[in-house]
Amino acid sequence: MRAGTGDAERLFENGGPEDWLEWDRRVRVEEGWYWPVDHEAGWQLGAGSRVLAALDSDEALSDEELAVVLCRQDGRIRQRALERVVGRPRLLPLVAVRCTDWAGPVRERAREVLVEAMDAHAAVRLAPLILRLAHRQRGAFALGLLEQVLHREGPGSLLASGDRTARRFAYRLAVEGGRLPAAELARTAALDDDAAVQGLCADAALAATADADVVDVLLGARAPRVRAAGVTGLRRLGRPARAEEFLADRSALVRACARYVVRQLGGDPLPWYRARCAEPAPPPGAAIGLAECGQRADAELLWPLLDRPEARVRARAVAGLRALDVTGVERMRRLLDDPAPGVVREATLALLPSAEALPEEWLLRRLGADRPRSERVSAWRLLDAHGEPARLRAAVALLEGGEGDVRLRERAELVVRRVLRWGTRDRSAPEIVGLLERARLLLDAPA
């Protein structure tokens, strides 16, 4: 696409940081004599002689024309163009780009122009672009100027920017400057969808205060990182009973923080876990929590949980038994038929180290299209753990079955194509030869 007047207008109106960088690259790479066309005026800039002459005279140049000459390969042209950009806010993004210019005179003049133009409004507008330019060899100047202005004026609307990098930058400056109260930091940590902003604000909120209301906001967050920060804050409040409520949290990080707080306040989480696992309706996280801090003998409390009606309890119990390294092939094998995919997934993980103890023919039958997807994925993973011949048999069986599951078919094709290309240790075996021949026909691969 050639850089015409319409292209520049779209850039001025809706251009993001990547658009400005691409404009600079494209004009430079496709230079020739690369100028916009003004159809209404009835002239074309052609070799650009008029524009070059206008740079040294008082003749007016449009923003669109300057947007091109600011990116020319000739540094002298870029420098002369910078003399025309003062008072033209639409061209400030290209001024910021020229602040990283390889040519010293161009770079210095661009920096002078940017310093004069950089107010709070310009800082917010240019922040996403400057943050990307900061990774360039000479990008530190504009970044330093941006930080200076925002430290003085405050990040303002940049806290709500749609650019994730800019929002993170704005919150960092706001935290460093102490511009946000602890309550607002806690709300942001609990509600924001960016993990980096969540962690930054949660830590800052706790550093600013140990107020119970602030900690409660963090404890109610969906993000594990934020809940964990709230649990840690309970230590300063001296509330071990509240920390115990998070010993069975769904997040391993939160459970670990809760155990730390309970111990620091003189408690012991192990009896709590044992008591919860013995209850008629144990919380799902109690089983895996017990495994995380218990002993192999605690497996006796987990085995009965495999028959609980709650799928999450069964899944966490299997995960706990695996963590304690107490798994039996037959006991886990029956769970491969569990109606809950999460239980099947955990049982599969528990059986992978001893997959060869499971009959291959039995696993191959479980690949049938009439089986639930969780069972078929489980069978594929266990057959894969059997070794190369079993893996190839499973792959061909899936392909011959007209596999409708896209991801499973992709895995099967990958296995077959790898063997067709690189071979296998048993390639001369009659069965392998037959499998490969069937695979070639299925995939229409060359012999």
FIBAVEX-571907 format. One record per residue (C-alpha): z negated, x, y. Coordinates in steps of 0.1 Angstrom, whole numbers, plus 2048, in hexadecimal, padded with zeros to 3 digits. Each point is the difference from the previous one (the first is absolute). Layout:
REM residues N
ZXY...
***
This chain:
REM residues 447
80080080080A80E8227E780181C80D7E68187F17ED81D7F57E37E97EF8197E97EC80E81D7F67DE80C7F27F77DE7EE8207FF7EF7F98227F67DD7F57F58047DC8008257F87E480D7EB7F68257FC8188067E381C7F08147FC81881D7FF81E7EA81F7F47EE8127FB8217F882480A80C80D7DF81F7EB7FE80C8088237FB8257FA8108017DD81E7EA80980680F8228258078058027F08227EA7E37F77FC7E781C7FB7DB80481B7E880B7FD7E881D8197E47F87F77EB81E80881D8188208077ED7FA8257FB7F68177E47EC8208068168137E87F88258037E37F781780D81481D7F67E58197DC7FE7F27FD82680180C8018237E97E480A7E28147F380681981C8067E581B7F07E280E8167E87EC7EB7E77ED7FD8017DA7F57E47EA7E38027E88197FD7E381481E80C7E08158057F47F67DD81F8137F37FF81F8167DB8047FA8088077DC81F8178058028217ED8048148207DD80780D80C80482480D7DC7FF7DF7F37F27ED81281B8167F281C7FD7DD7F17DA80280180280282680E7DD8007E67EF7EA7E37FE8197F87DC8078137F47E17E57F47E781A7F67E68098247FB7DD80D7FB8038017DA81C8198037EC8148197E48027E681A80C7E680C81B8197DC80C80380580F7DD82280F80A8098237F380C80A8227E480B81680D7F48228087DE7F27DE7FD7EF7ED80A81F8127E88177FC7E47E77DA8077FF7FE7FE8268127DF8007EA7F27E47DF80B81280B7EE81F8097E07EE7E47FE7E67E97E480A7ED7E87E981E7E97FB81881D7F87E68107E87FD7E07EC8267FC7FF8088247F67E38067E88137F87DF81C81780A7E981C80D7EC7FF7E081F8067EB80C81C8187DD8107FB80C80C7DE81B8158107FC82480A7FC7F98257F07DE7FE7DD80980A8057FC8258097DB8007E57F97E77E681181680C7ED81F7FE7DF7ED7DD8077F47F680A82480D7E080F7F27E97E57DE8118018007F982680F7DD8007F57F47DD8167F77E38047DC80C81B7EC7EE80881D7EA7E37F57E98167E27F88218137FC8177F77E58068257F97E680B7E680082480B7FA7F68247E47E87F67EE81B7EC80381881E7F37E68187E27F87EB7F88257FC8008058267EB7E08057E680C7E77FF82380E7FC7F28237E57E77F58147E380F7FA7E67E57DD7F17F87F38027DC8047DB7FA82580180980581F7EB7F07EF7E28167E180581F8168027F68137E07FB7DF7EE81F7EE80B81B81B80581A8067E58048258067EA8157EA7FF81D8197F47E981C7E77EF7E97F08217F680080E8247F07E180F7E77FB7E37F38248047FF7FD8267ED7DF7FE7E580F7EA7FE81F8157FA7EB81F7E57E97F27EC7F67E27FF7DC80B7FC7E87E381B7E880E81981D8027F880A7DC8047DC7F48237FE80F80A81F7ED7F07F37E08167E180282181280381B7FD7E58098258017EA8157E87FF81E8187F07EA81B7E77EF7E87F68227F47F980B8247EB7E18047EC8077E07FA82380C7F27F18207E67ED7EC7EE8227FA7F88038257F47DC8007EA8067E280D7E27ED8038097DA8007DC7F581F7F98158108207F17FA7F37DD8177E280781D8198017F78137E08197E97EE81B80081B8247FF7F48068228117F58217EF7FB80F8227E97E480B7EC8017E07FB8268037F47FC8247E87E47F57F18167E57FC81C8197ED7EA8197EA7F17E57F68227F37FA80D8237E97E38077EC8077E18117E97E78128057DF8217ED7FB8018057DA7E67E67F78107E78188228057EE7F07FC7DD7EE7E080B8207F180F8158087E17E67EE7EA8017E08158127E17F481980281C80382580B81380981F8228117F77F88218117DF8057ED81280B7E081481C8107E38098177EA8057E281A8177F08028148217DC80A7FF7F47F87DD8008117DE8147FA7E07E47EC7F28067E681B8207F77EE7EA7E87EB7FC7EB82082680080680E7F67DE7F37DB8028117FD8228228027EF7FB7DC7F47F77F38228167E380D80581182281F8167FE7F381881B7E08067ED8148087E08178178137E48138117ED8027DF81F8117EF80381881E7DB8087FD8028077DB81E8178077EC81281B7E48067E781A80C7E67F37E67E781F7ED7F48097F57DD8257FB7F77FB7DF7EE7E87F281A81980881B81E7F67EC7F67DB8007FE8018268268078028047DB7F97E87F581C80F7E68177F681381F81981C80A7E381480F7EE8017DF82080A7EE80681C8197DD80E7FC8027FE7DA8218128017F181C8147E38037E88188027E281981980E7ED81F7F38017F17DD8217EE80280E80F7E07E57EE7ED8127DF80881D7F77E98218078108117E17F17E57EA80D80480D8238267FD7FE7FC7DB7F77EB7FC82081E8098158117DF7F880C7EB81D7E97E37F47E18158087EE80082180A81C8177DD8108008038037D982380E8027F781A81B7E18097EB8168057E18198158137E481780D7F08047DE8218077EF80881A81B7DF8117F780C8017DB81981B80882680480580E7EE7E17EA7E18068098018258258007F87FD7E47E77ED7EB81981A80681B81D7F77EA7EE7E17F47FA7F582482480580A80D7EE7E17E97E38088137FA8217E08098127FC7E981E7E38138108108178197E581A8007FD8027DA8268037FD80081C81A7E68137EC8137FB7DF82180C8107EF81E80F7F380B7DD8227FA7F081481281B7E981E7FF8048047DB8257FC80280281B81B7E68197F37FD7F87DC7E17FE7EA7F18177E68097E77E48237F980D8108087DF7EB7E87EC8157E37F37EA7E58118018128218268037FE8027DB7FA7E97F781C8138168198217F07F57F37DD8057F280B82282280E80B8107DE7F87E57ED81280281681F8268077FE7F782580281981B7F77FC8117DE
***
